[in-house]
Amino acid sequence: MKQTAVEWLEKIRQGQKGQLFDDYEWEIAFNHAKEIEKEQMHAEYMRGWKDGLTKQGPPTPPLDRKIYK
C-alpha cells in the first residue's frame, strides 16, 4: 500500500535529525503532501466510479412494443 500524505510528512520530520526546516522548506513539504493527498483522493474516486460502473450489469433490453397493443 502506498504511504499517505501524513505518513510521508512524518517520515520527513523524523529524517531531520536535529536539523530544523525553515518556513520555505516546510511550505514545499506541505505543498507536496497536498499533491499526494489530491492524487490519492482522485484515485479513490476513479476506483469507486469504475466499481460502480462494472457492478451495474448489462443494460436492460428495450421493451417489446407488442406488449402494449
Order of alpha helices (4+ residues) and beta strands (2+ residues): alpha-alpha
